Amino acid sequence: MRLSFENINKNLVIKLDGELDHHTAEEIRDEIDREIDHYSVKNIIFDLSGMNFMDSSGIGVVIGRYKKVSKMGGEVAVININSRVERIFKMSGLFNIVKRFENKNQAVDSL
């Protein structure tokens, strides 16, 4: 799993490339939390264009980051989600707490 970050006006855009599963979840969670704390981020935008698999540990990473930013009045969004990962989001109910946008600009403008 590769991560890259972009901070746009207190919106942390996180591009995930690879698989978010029980093998990578703890390291990913820790790295994202460091970025959130370092930049005093309000909102998180997950760019999932490069993600090809996510299991329940990945769902936990998303929910945990939602809890972290929602305490500060922030929100979580996803962009560029593929059909396989979208199905996981739907089945798990993540779309009840995570907003979906078509692209980064739309997400930044709306959050």
C-alpha positions in Angstrom: 0.0 0.0 0.0 1.3 3.4 -1.0 0.0 6.7 0.5 0.3 10.2 -0.7 -1.0 13.3 1.0 -2.1 16.7 -0.1 -3.4 19.4 2.3 -5.8 21.9 0.7 -7.3 24.4 3.1 -7.6 22.0 6.1 -8.8 19.2 3.8 -6.4 16.3 3.8 -6.5 14.4 0.5 -5.2 10.9 1.0 -4.5 8.9 -2.2 -4.4 5.2 -1.5 -2.7 2.8 -4.0 -2.9 -1.0 -3.4 -4.7 -3.1 -0.8 -6.1 -1.8 2.5 -6.3 -5.0 4.6 -5.3 -6.5 8.0 -1.6 -6.6 6.8 -1.4 -2.8 6.2 -4.2 -1.2 8.3 -2.3 -0.4 11.4 0.6 1.3 9.5 -1.8 3.2 7.3 -3.9 4.3 10.3 -0.8 5.6 12.1 0.5 7.4 9.1 -2.8 9.1 8.4 -3.2 10.1 12.1 0.3 11.7 12.1 -0.8 13.8 9.0 -4.1 14.8 10.6 -2.4 16.0 13.8 0.5 17.7 12.0 -1.7 19.8 9.7 -4.6 20.3 12.1 -6.9 18.8 9.4 -10.6 19.4 9.5 -11.8 17.1 6.7 -10.5 14.0 5.0 -10.9 13.1 1.4 -9.9 9.5 0.5 -8.9 9.2 -3.2 -9.5 5.5 -3.9 -8.5 5.5 -7.6 -5.6 3.2 -6.9 -7.2 0.9 -4.3 -8.1 -2.5 -5.6 -9.1 -4.3 -2.3 -10.3 -3.5 1.1 -11.4 -5.8 3.9 -13.0 -5.2 7.4 -9.7 -3.7 8.7 -9.9 -1.1 6.0 -13.4 -0.3 7.0 -12.1 0.2 10.5 -9.5 2.6 9.2 -12.1 4.7 7.5 -14.5 4.7 10.6 -11.7 5.5 12.9 -10.6 8.6 10.9 -14.3 9.6 10.7 -14.5 9.5 14.5 -11.3 11.5 14.8 -12.3 14.4 12.5 -16.0 14.4 13.4 -15.1 15.3 17.0 -13.7 18.6 15.5 -16.7 19.2 13.3 -15.1 17.7 10.3 -16.3 15.2 7.6 -14.9 12.4 5.5 -15.4 11.9 1.8 -14.3 9.5 -0.9 -13.5 10.2 -4.6 -12.6 8.0 -7.5 -14.1 4.8 -5.9 -14.2 1.7 -8.1 -17.2 -0.7 -8.2 -15.5 -3.4 -6.0 -14.7 -1.0 -3.2 -18.0 0.8 -3.7 -19.8 -2.4 -3.0 -17.9 -2.8 0.3 -18.9 0.8 1.3 -22.5 0.1 0.5 -22.7 -3.3 2.3 -20.9 -1.9 5.4 -23.1 1.2 5.6 -20.1 3.5 5.2 -22.0 5.8 2.9 -24.1 6.7 5.9 -21.2 8.6 7.4 -18.9 9.2 4.3 -19.8 11.5 1.5 -19.1 10.6 -2.1 -17.9 13.0 -4.7 -16.8 12.6 -8.4 -13.5 14.4 -8.0 -11.2 16.3 -5.7 -12.3 19.8 -6.6 -16.0 18.9 -6.0 -15.1 17.4 -2.6 -13.0 20.4 -1.5 -15.6 22.9 -2.6 -18.4 21.0 -0.8 -16.7 20.2 2.5 
